[in-house]
């Protein structure tokens, strides 16, 4: 398979490659993401179950933390969680901040992975002044909050 993107945890000990583009990418404002990441919202890309391949050495196997609906994969060294897997769909969820960057610090192929909307915007901690659609819950199945 052809590697399209690479990523890692903060220290680089836990690494992965992605062979497909994301199914979708968005900013999530749900309370679970806020609490899990200690952030007002997170950028999240969803990939199919076959998209991810772990590329780290055997001694750097991730710690798997099973929660209610997802498994977080943490690095044993820096404790960062660059990869999450959803139990129901088996999809991988990765924040673009964990993707490989160019010499200037920019995420490689940002245009292919950048978020296209905000979800669970009703739970927002702050207003975001951008032109992306903002949904109460999931896109196209909930109320759009930024439309007239």
DOZAGU-195156 format. One line per 10 residues: number of its first residue (from 1); their letters; for each residue x, y, z of N, C-alpha, C, CB. Coordinates in steps of 0.02 Angstrom, whole numbers, plus 50000, padded with zeros to 5 digits. Glycine has a CB too. Layout:
BEGIN
NUM	a	X/Y/Z/X/Y/Z/X/Y/Z/X/Y/Z ~ ...;
***
This chain:
BEGIN
1	xxxxxxxxxx	50042/49940/50000/50000/50000/50000/50044/50063/50000/49953/50000/50061 ~ 50018/50114/49970/50053/50178/49967/50038/50220/50028/50035/50215/49902 ~ 50089/50245/50060/50080/50289/50118/50064/50359/50094/50143/50289/50163 ~ 50008/50386/50116/49988/50454/50099/50010/50504/50153/49913/50459/50089 ~ 50008/50482/50216/50024/50525/50272/50059/50484/50326/49961/50561/50300 ~ 50099/50518/50366/50131/50487/50423/50116/50529/50485/50207/50478/50412 ~ 50119/50497/50543/50108/50534/50605/50139/50499/50664/50034/50543/50617 ~ 50137/50533/50721/50167/50505/50782/50141/50540/50844/50244/50509/50779 ~ 50161/50513/50901/50148/50546/50965/50196/50605/50972/50156/50496/51025 ~ 50195/50638/51028/50239/50696/51039/50313/50680/51036/50224/50727/51106;
11	xxxxxxxxxx	50333/50623/51065/50405/50607/51066/50427/50566/51006/50421/50569/51130 ~ 50380/50541/50966/50397/50503/50906/50405/50428/50916/50459/50529/50878 ~ 50401/50404/50978/50409/50333/50991/50352/50291/50962/50415/50320/51065 ~ 50292/50319/50962/50232/50285/50936/50218/50317/50868/50170/50291/50985 ~ 50220/50277/50814/50211/50307/50748/50164/50264/50705/50279/50314/50713 ~ 50138/50295/50653/50090/50262/50609/50094/50293/50540/50018/50268/50637 ~ 50067/50256/50492/50058/50283/50424/49986/50273/50404/50107/50248/50373 ~ 49964/50316/50358/49895/50313/50334/49896/50303/50259/49856/50378/50352 ~ 49858/50253/50235/49858/50236/50165/49798/50264/50128/49860/50161/50157 ~ 49755/50300/50163/49695/50329/50132/49686/50400/50158/49631/50286/50148;
21	xxxxxxxxxx	49648/50439/50120/49629/50506/50144/49574/50497/50195/49606/50552/50084 ~ 49563/50548/50238/49510/50543/50288/49441/50536/50257/49512/50603/50335 ~ 49398/50499/50291/49328/50495/50270/49295/50563/50279/49290/50440/50311 ~ 49312/50596/50334/49290/50664/50348/49334/50693/50402/49215/50667/50369 ~ 49333/50759/50408/49375/50794/50456/49335/50853/50482/49442/50817/50424 ~ 49334/50862/50549/49294/50915/50578/49323/50938/50645/49222/50893/50588 ~ 49296/50993/50669/49311/51017/50737/49255/50992/50781/49319/51095/50740 ~ 49272/50957/50835/49222/50929/50880/49220/50969/50946/49236/50855/50894 ~ 49159/50988/50966/49148/51026/51027/49112/50985/51080/49109/51090/51012 ~ 49108/50918/51071/49072/50877/51120/49108/50878/51188/49064/50804/51094;
31	xxxxxxxxxx	49070/50867/51240/49100/50870/51307/49150/50814/51318/49045/50867/51360 ~ 49142/50757/51286/49190/50702/51293/49258/50723/51265/49165/50638/51258 ~ 49259/50754/51207/49323/50777/51178/49352/50833/51220/49312/50801/51105 ~ 49310/50879/51243/49335/50934/51284/49371/50906/51346/49277/50980/51306 ~ 49340/50858/51379/49369/50831/51441/49429/50786/51427/49316/50792/51479 ~ 49425/50746/51375/49480/50700/51359/49544/50737/51340/49460/50652/51303 ~ 49536/50794/51307/49594/50830/51282/49609/50894/51320/49584/50847/51210 ~ 49565/50913/51366/49576/50975/51404/49576/51036/51359/49642/50971/51441 ~ 49535/51034/51307/49532/51088/51258/49460/51108/51245/49566/51067/51192 ~ 49449/51169/51221/49381/51192/51209/49350/51157/51148/49380/51267/51198;
41	xxxxxxxxxx	49391/51134/51101/49369/51091/51046/49431/51058/51016/49329/51131/50992 ~ 49420/51005/50978/49476/50970/50947/49463/50960/50872/49488/50902/50982 ~ 49517/50956/50834/49512/50938/50764/49517/50862/50761/49568/50973/50720 ~ 49472/50830/50724/49471/50757/50720/49459/50735/50649/49418/50729/50767 ~ 49502/50689/50626/49494/50659/50560/49474/50586/50570/49559/50665/50517 ~ 49425/50563/50533/49403/50493/50537/49429/50456/50476/49325/50487/50541 ~ 49459/50397/50489/49486/50354/50436/49454/50286/50440/49563/50349/50441 ~ 49449/50251/50383/49421/50184/50382/49466/50136/50422/49413/50159/50309 ~ 49440/50079/50442/49479/50030/50481/49543/50007/50445/49437/49970/50496 ~ 49543/50006/50379/49601/49982/50342/49653/50036/50327/49579/49952/50277;
51	xxxxxxxxxx	49641/50097/50347/49684/50154/50329/49749/50158/50369/49647/50217/50337 ~ 49750/50133/50431/49806/50144/50475/49850/50083/50482/49782/50165/50543 ~ 49916/50095/50481/49966/50043/50495/50013/50072/50547/50004/50021/50430 ~ 50024/50034/50602/50073/50055/50652/50142/50045/50622/50064/50014/50718 ~ 50188/50092/50635/50256/50088/50606/50311/50090/50659/50266/50143/50556 ~ 50294/50095/50722/50345/50097/50775/50375/50027/50786/50315/50125/50841 ~ 50429/50026/50825/50461/49963/50841/50420/49926/50894/50533/49974/50865 ~ 50432/49862/50900/50394/49819/50945/50397/49842/51018/50419/49748/50941 ~ 50454/49868/51040/50459/49890/51110/50418/49953/51124/50532/49902/51128 ~ 50394/49986/51072/50355/50046/51082/50280/50035/51071/50379/50100/51034;
61	xxxxxxxxxx	50257/49974/51081/50185/49960/51074/50145/50008/51118/50169/49886/51093 ~ 50088/50032/51093/50048/50080/51132/50012/50048/51191/49998/50114/51087 ~ 49997/50089/51240/49953/50069/51294/49882/50079/51269/49967/50109/51361 ~ 49840/50029/51276/49770/50035/51253/49726/50049/51314/49747/49970/51217 ~ 49690/50105/51310/49645/50125/51364/49573/50121/51337/49662/50197/51390 ~ 49535/50071/51360/49467/50062/51336/49418/50104/51376/49447/49988/51338 ~ 49381/50146/51342/49330/50187/51372/49262/50159/51351/49337/50262/51352 ~ 49209/50196/51360/49142/50172/51344/49132/50155/51271/49091/50223/51365 ~ 49152/50201/51226/49139/50190/51154/49202/50188/51112/49095/50244/51129 ~ 49259/50203/51143/49321/50207/51105/49380/50177/51143/49336/50280/51087;
71	xxxxxxxxxx	49432/50164/51106/49496/50144/51136/49547/50199/51119/49520/50074/51111 ~ 49580/50224/51170/49634/50272/51160/49700/50234/51159/49634/50328/51216 ~ 49743/50252/51113/49809/50220/51109/49861/50272/51130/49824/50193/51037 ~ 49893/50259/51187/49940/50306/51217/50012/50282/51211/49923/50318/51290 ~ 50057/50329/51206/50129/50314/51206/50151/50300/51278/50170/50373/51175 ~ 50191/50249/51287/50217/50232/51354/50266/50284/51380/50250/50163/51353 ~ 50297/50322/51335/50347/50371/51355/50319/50440/51368/50401/50375/51302 ~ 50283/50469/51319/50259/50538/51326/50185/50540/51348/50267/50576/51261 ~ 50152/50483/51348/50082/50475/51369/50032/50510/51324/50074/50501/51439 ~ 50055/50534/51267/50013/50565/51217/49968/50511/51186/50055/50601/51162;
81	xxxxxxxxxx	49908/50530/51165/49862/50484/51132/49848/50508/51061/49795/50477/51173 ~ 49891/50489/51014/49882/50514/50945/49827/50478/50906/49946/50508/50909 ~ 49806/50420/50929/49759/50379/50892/49703/50353/50937/49795/50320/50857 ~ 49642/50357/50912/49583/50330/50946/49548/50285/50897/49536/50387/50972 ~ 49517/50231/50922/49477/50189/50878/49407/50183/50907/49509/50118/50869 ~ 49357/50193/50864/49287/50188/50884/49266/50115/50882/49241/50232/50839 ~ 49238/50090/50937/49219/50019/50940/49167/50000/50887/49192/50002/51009 ~ 49114/50039/50879/49059/50021/50835/49080/50016/50762/49003/50072/50842 ~ 49114/50067/50737/49132/50068/50665/49202/50041/50651/49127/50139/50640 ~ 49244/50037/50702/49315/50019/50695/49355/50074/50660/49322/49953/50657;
91	xxxxxxxxxx	49324/50131/50646/49359/50187/50616/49412/50214/50664/49311/50243/50597 ~ 49466/50238/50635/49520/50271/50672/49506/50346/50674/49589/50256/50640 ~ 49520/50377/50730/49512/50450/50737/49580/50478/50756/49457/50468/50790 ~ 49603/50526/50718/49668/50556/50728/49662/50631/50723/49720/50529/50676 ~ 49694/50667/50768/49697/50739/50763/49752/50758/50714/49708/50772/50833 ~ 49739/50807/50670/49791/50826/50623/49855/50851/50656/49765/50880/50577 ~ 49852/50871/50719/49913/50895/50753/49965/50839/50759/49895/50922/50823 ~ 49945/50777/50751/49991/50720/50756/50021/50700/50688/49957/50661/50788 ~ 50002/50734/50635/50028/50717/50569/50097/50749/50557/49979/50740/50515 ~ 50133/50719/50511/50199/50742/50492/50196/50814/50466/50231/50695/50439;
101	xxxxxxxxxx	50248/50852/50481/50252/50922/50461/50312/50934/50417/50255/50968/50523 ~ 50307/50989/50378/50364/51007/50335/50415/51047/50374/50339/51048/50274 ~ 50467/51070/50341/50522/51106/50375/50499/51171/50408/50578/51121/50325 ~ 50444/51200/50384/50417/51262/50413/50367/51250/50469/50384/51303/50359 ~ 50355/51186/50485/50308/51169/50539/50236/51162/50517/50312/51220/50591 ~ 50223/51164/50452/50155/51157/50426/50137/51084/50416/50147/51196/50360 ~ 50075/51066/50431/50052/50998/50419/50053/50984/50345/49980/50987/50448 ~ 50086/50929/50326/50092/50911/50256/50023/50893/50228/50143/50852/50247 ~ 50009/50919/50169/49944/50908/50134/49885/50932/50175/49936/50834/50118 ~ 49892/50988/50209/49839/51016/50251/49773/51023/50213/49860/51084/50277;
111	xxxxxxxxxx	49775/51042/50151/49713/51052/50112/49673/50987/50106/49729/51078/50042 ~ 49706/50929/50109/49672/50865/50104/49642/50841/50171/49721/50812/50079 ~ 49666/50869/50226/49645/50844/50292/49611/50896/50337/49704/50816/50327 ~ 49610/50959/50316/49584/51011/50360/49509/51002/50373/49597/51080/50330 ~ 49487/51020/50433/49416/51012/50450/49370/51052/50404/49405/51034/50522 ~ 49310/51025/50393/49262/51057/50348/49200/51081/50384/49242/51008/50294 ~ 49194/51068/50450/49136/51091/50488/49150/51086/50562/49073/51050/50469 ~ 49103/51112/50602/49105/51105/50675/49046/51060/50695/49101/51175/50711 ~ 49058/51011/50739/49003/50970/50764/48995/50979/50839/49016/50895/50747 ~ 48936/50963/50863/48918/50972/50933/48932/51045/50956/48957/50922/50978;
121	xxxxxxxxxx	48918/51091/50909/48931/51162/50921/48887/51190/50976/48922/51202/50857 ~ 48832/51158/50990/48789/51179/51046/48824/51173/51113/48725/51139/51047 ~ 48876/51131/51118/48915/51121/51179/48977/51165/51182/48935/51049/51186 ~ 48983/51212/51135/49044/51252/51131/49057/51292/51194/49039/51300/51072 ~ 49120/51302/51207/49142/51343/51263/49154/51414/51239/49207/51313/51294 ~ 49170/51422/51175/49178/51488/51146/49153/51488/51075/49252/51510/51149 ~ 49136/51548/51050/49114/51555/50981/49175/51555/50935/49071/51619/50971 ~ 49167/51523/50877/49221/51520/50829/49198/51559/50767/49240/51445/50810 ~ 49234/51612/50751/49216/51655/50695/49251/51632/50631/49234/51729/50710 ~ 49226/51578/50602/49251/51556/50537/49191/51543/50492/49296/51492/50544;
131	xxxxxxxxxx	49203/51525/50431/49148/51516/50383/49125/51444/50378/49169/51540/50315 ~ 49150/51400/50421/49131/51329/50417/49061/51318/50445/49181/51285/50455 ~ 49023/51270/50418/48958/51254/50446/48964/51230/50519/48923/51199/50403 ~ 48914/51249/50558/48914/51231/50629/48850/51193/50644/48921/51295/50675 ~ 48857/51131/50668/48801/51086/50679/48789/51074/50753/48813/51020/50643 ~ 48726/51067/50772/48708/51052/50841/48736/50984/50863/48631/51052/50849 ~ 48734/50937/50818/48761/50870/50830/48801/50848/50769/48704/50819/50844 ~ 48781/50792/50739/48816/50768/50680/48794/50806/50618/48804/50693/50671 ~ 48839/50814/50568/48823/50850/50507/48764/50820/50470/48884/50852/50462 ~ 48722/50863/50445/48664/50847/50403/48611/50804/50437/48687/50812/50342;
141	xxxxxxxx	48622/50784/50500/48570/50746/50536/48546/50785/50597/48597/50677/50557 ~ 48573/50845/50607/48552/50887/50663/48541/50958/50636/48606/50887/50720 ~ 48523/51002/50680/48510/51072/50661/48575/51108/50648/48470/51108/50716 ~ 48575/51144/50592/48633/51187/50577/48624/51253/50613/48641/51199/50499 ~ 48672/51271/50655/48665/51328/50700/48686/51395/50670/48704/51316/50761 ~ 48722/51394/50615/48747/51456/50586/48708/51479/50526/48819/51449/50567 ~ 48653/51446/50507/48614/51466/50448/48559/51514/50468/48584/51404/50413 ~ 48538/51554/50420/48486/51603/50434/48417/51574/50434/48489/51658/50383;
***
